[in-house]
Amino acid sequence: MQLIIVGAGVLGVHHALAALDAGWKVHVVERDPRPRSASVRNFGLVWCSGRRPGPELELALDARDRWEQVGRRFPEIGFRPAGSITLARRVDEVDVLEEFREHAAERRLDVELLTAAGVPSHNPALAGDALAGLLVRDDAVVEPRRTAPSLLDRIEAHPSACVHRRAETVEVEGGTAGVQVTVRSLVDGTTELLRADAVVLCPGAQPSGIAAQLLADQPVDRCQLQMFETNAVAIASRTAFADGDSLRYYPGFAELPSARDLAPAEPLVDAERLQLLVAPRQDGGLTVGDSHRYDEPFPFDLDERITDHLLERLGRALGRRSPRIRRRWSGVYARYLGDGPYLHLTPQQGVHLITGVAGMGMTVSPAVAARTLEVLG
C-alpha cells in the first residue's frame, strides 16, 4: 500500500507515522522547508481536561495514550506526563471545579481538587492567590517548536518514506485504480506525478488548490490567537496551568450547570475570548496565551492589551512578577462548525481531506491519524 500525505503539520506527520507503522510506503508533500504554522505556534499541550464529553473527549484520551508511545520512540519531542492545574480565585469558580470533579470518574479522568495550600504543595511555582486548583493528571505536554519538525525529519530518514519539501499540490485525481497527485516544486517549478492507493490532504488553516475548492462550501472557519513565551521562571513549573477564564472557554467546563453561575467576564476577556493557559517548556520558560478572534480579515498587529492582561494574570498565578517575554507571535487555525470533533471529507475514491481540529490539533492528531488508517484499511 502507498499513501500520499499533503501537509506536514502535526496532523500530517502523525498520518505518515501511522502509515509507516502499518507497513505502507509514504510520500509527504510540504510547501515550507519545515512546519511553521499552527502546529508549531501552540502550547504543546495534550489537553484532555477541557474536552467535551463524548467523541471529543474519547478522541483526546485515545490520543493521550498514543502520544506517550510516540514520546518513548522519539524523546526529542519532549513528551512529559506533567498534568495540569486549573486555578480558581473566586467561590463561583471553585463550584465549577467541584462539579467537574464529581463527573471525573465517568469521564475516565484522574482528578484531584487541591486546596489553597495544596496548589503550591503540588506545584511550588504556583504561589499566588488561588482558593483551589483542579489537578488533572491525564494532561501532558510536548515541545511544540520541535515536535512536528523533528518527526518530519524522522519520517524523511525512513526507508519507506519520501518527503517533498517546498512543494505544492497542483492536481489530485482519485478513482478505482488509485490516486494521482501532481506536485510542483516551489524552487524550480518542475512537476512530478505521484501515484498511490490513497491521498490524505491536511491543509490546516491555509488551504490552497484542490483543498480550498473542496472546503469552499464546508462549515469551517478560522481562529486567530495571540501568544508569547517567557524566559525561565525562578521556580520551574511542574504542571501546565490555567485560570478561571478557561472555565468559560473549554466545553468540558463551560457546559456544566454550575458554569452558568460564573460572574460575567471582564470586558476585554469577553471581547477577545481570553483565558490564561500556560505550558512549561523544558528549558524552564513558559508558553502563555491566549486570545480568540473569529472575524476576518484578522488584524496584522499584536494587541498589547492582551499581553498586559495575560502577564497580570500570570503574575497572580505565580505570586511574583512575571518573567521577561522572549518572543511573541500570532497564529491561525481552522475550526470545524459541524457535528463531530473534526471534518473528514471523501470527495473522490481514495481522496481524503481532514481539517478543522481547531485548538485541539496538538492534542488529538495521533488518534485522528489512527482513525483515518482504519478507514483506509
N, C-alpha and C positions, 0 to 999 in steps of 0.2 A: 504494500500500500504506500502511496505517496500523497503528501499533503503540502499545499502552498498556504502560507500564512502571510497576510498583508498587514503590516503594523507590528512593530517590536516594542510596544509599551508593555506594561505588566501583564495585560491580557494576552497579548501575542506571544510573549516568551513562555508563559505557562502553557499555552496551547502547543507550542513547539516541544517543550519538555515532556508533556503528556504523550504526544505522538511518538517522540523518540523512545520513551519508556515502553510504548506498545509495540516497538519494532518497526515503525514507519520510517520512511525517508522523508525529509522535510526541506522545503525551501522557505526562507523568511525574507520578505521584502520590506525594507525600511527606508523612508525618504531622508532621514537625518543620519549623520555619521554615527551617532549614539542617541538613545532615547533622551528627549529633552522637554517633553510636555508634561501633562498631568501626572504621569507615572513617576516622575522624579520631583514634582513640586507639591508634595503632600507630607503628611505626618509620618508615614511608615507605620501606621497603626493597623493591627489586626484586631478590629474593634467589634466584639460580639455584643457588648453590654447594651448598646443603644438600638440594636436592630429590632425591627417589628416582629413579634411572634408569628410563627408560620413559616412560609417558604423562605423569607428573607433571613430569619434567624437560623433556620436549618442549613441554609447555604453557608452562612458565616461560620457555624460550628464545624461543618464539614471542612471548610477551608482552613480553619484554625489547626486541625489535625494535619492537614496536608502541608501547611506552612512549616510545622515542626519537622516533618520529614525532609522538606526541601532545605531547611536550615541545617540539619545534620549533614546533608550531602554537600552543601555549599556554604561553609562557615563565613565566607566573605560578605554575605548579605546581612550578617549581624542579628540573626533571629534571637530574641530573648523573651521568655515567658514572664514578662515583668508584671502583668496585671495592670489594673487601673484603679484610681480612686476618684469618685465624683464627690466634690465638696459641697456641703450645704452651709450657708451662712445665715439662713433665716428658718423659722419654725415651719413655714409652709413648704420649704424645700426639703426639710427633714421628713415631713409627712410623705412626700413623693418617694423618697429613698426607702422609707419603711414599707410602703405598699409594694415597691419593686421587690424588696427582699421577701415579702410574703409569697410572691409568684415565682421566685427564682428557681425553685426545685422543678416546677412544671415546665420551665423554660430550659432546664438542664444546664443552669449556670451555677458556678461555685461562688457564692456571695457571702459577704460578712458586713454588717453595719458597724462601723467603728465610731466610738465616742470621740468627743473633742480631744481627749488625751490620747486616744488610740490612734488618731491620724498621724501625729508626729512619731509615735512609737513604731508604727509600721513603716513610715517613710519620713525620716528626720528632716528632709528638705522642706516638708510642708509644716512650717511652724507658725502659720498665720492664724486667722480668727475664725476658723470653721467650727460650727457646732457639732458636725458629724461628717462622716465620709463613707461612701459605699465602695467597698473593696470588691472588685470583680476579678477573680484570679484567672479567668479564661482569656482575658485580653493579653495581647502580646505586641512586640514592636520589631521592626526590621529597619535597616538603614536605607531610606528612600533614594538617596542620591547614588547609591551603589547597586541596589537590588536589580532593577531591570537591565542596566548596562552590563553588570558582571555576569548575569545569567545569559545575556545575549552572547557575550564572549565565550562562555562555556558551550553554548549551542554551536557557535561557529567552529569550535575545535572538535566537535563530534564528527566521526567519520561518515555518519548518515545524514549530515545536515550541510546546507549551503546557504549562506547569508548574503543577501544582495543589499549592501548599504548605499545610501544616496541614489535610490532608485524609486520610481513611481509606477503604479499600475495603470496602464493605458486602456486595456480592454480585458473583459472577463467573459468567457463563454462556457456554459455548462451543458450537460447532456448525458445521455445514457452511456456514452463511451468515455466519460470522464470530463475533465475541465481543461480549458486552455486559457492561459493568462499571458498577456503581452506586457512586458516590463521594459521601461525606458530608463536608461541611465541619466541621472541629473548632472553627470560630469561631462560626458561627451555626446549625449543624445542618441546613442546607439540603442537598438531594441533587441529583445530576446524573447523567444516564445517558450514558456514553461508549460509542461503537461503533467497532470496528476489525477488522482482519483477524486479529489475534492479541494476546494479553496475555502479558507476562513478569513473573512475581512474583519479586522479590528481597527476601525478608523479613528477611534477616540473622538475628541471634540472638534477635529479639523477634517471632516470628510471631504474628499475630492473625487472627481471622476465618477466611476460606477457607484461608489458608496454614497456620494452626495445625491445621485439620481434616485437610488433606492430609498433614501431617507427623506426625500422631499415631502412626502405626504404622511410621514410617521409621527406619532406623538412623542417627539424627542426635542427637548430644548437644551440650553446650555446655562451653566452657572459660573460666574467669576468669583474667585476668592482672593483674599489678601492675607499674607502670612509673613513671618520672619523667623530668623534663627539667632540665638544668643551665644555669647561666649560661655565658657564653662562656669557653672554656678559654684558657690563656695562649698555647698554640700550637695553632692550628686543625688539626683532624684532616682529612687529605686523603681518607681512606677510611672506610667503615664497618669495624667490627672486632668480634671475638667471642673468648671464651676457650675453654679446652679442654672445659668442661662442655657446650658446644654439640655436641661430637663424640658425646655420648650421646643428644642430643635429635633432631638432624636426621637423617633416614634416609639421606641421601646419604653421611654419615659413619658413622652408627651401625650400618649393615648391612654394613660392610666386615669381613672376618675379623679384622683387627688390632684393631678396636674391642672385641672380646670380651676382650682382654687389658688393657683400661684398668683402672686401680686403682679400687676402689669409691668412689663419690661420698661426700662428707661427708653426715652425717645430714640437715641442713637442705636441702642441694642435692637429696638423694634425695626427701625428703618433699614439697618444693614444686616439684620438677622445674625447678630453677633453671638458668639459663645467663646469662652476661654477653653481651649483644648491644647494640651501640652504633651509632647512626646520627648523622652530623654534620648540624647544621642550618646554614642559610645565614648566620645571624647569629653563628655560632661556638659556639653551645650544642650539647649532646649529648642525644639521646633514649636512655635507658638502661632496660634490662629484662633478663629478665622472668621471671615465675613462671607456673605452670600448675596450676590446680585444676579437677577434673572432677566432684567430688562435690557435688551440690546438696542443700539450698539453700546458696548461696555466702555467705560472711561479708560483712557490710556495712562492715566496717572494714578499714583498711590495716594490714599487719603490718610493724612497724619492723624486725624481724629480717631480713626480705627486703631492705629498703632498706639496712640496715647492711652486709649481705653484698655487695650489688652495689656499694656505694660502696668497700668494701675492695678488691674485685676491679678496679674501675675505677682506683683509685689505683695498684695494682700494674702495670696495663697502661700507664698514663701515666708511671709513675716519679716521681710527685709527688702532692701532696694533691689529692683530687678537688675540682672546683669546687662552689660552693654550688648546692643544689637550688632551682629557682624555681617548680616546680609538680609535683604528684604526681597519679596517677589510677589507677583500675582500669577494666578493660574486659571485655567478654564477646563471644566469637564462637562461631559454630556449626561443628561438626565432623562430617563425613560418615564413617561407620564401614564403609561398604560397599566394593564393588570400584570403584576409579576415584578420581580426584582431587577430584570433587565430585558432587553429586546433581542430576540433571536429570529432573524428572517431567513427564509429559504426561497429566494425568488426564482431560482432555476435548480434543476437537479445537480447536486454536487456543489452548489454555491451557498455559503452560509455567511451571514453578517451578524456580528454581535457587538452591541454597544449599549450605552445608557445605564451603566452600573453606578453612575452618579458619584457621590462622595465615598462610596464603599468599594471602589475598584481595587485598591490595595488589599482590602480585607478578603474579598470573595474570589479573586481571579483564579486561584488553583482549583476551586470547586466548580466554577463556571467551565473551565477547560475540561475537567473530567466529565461533565455532563455533555459537552459537545462531542467528545470522543465516543461516548456511549451512543449518541445519535449516528455518528459516522460508522460505527460498527468496527 
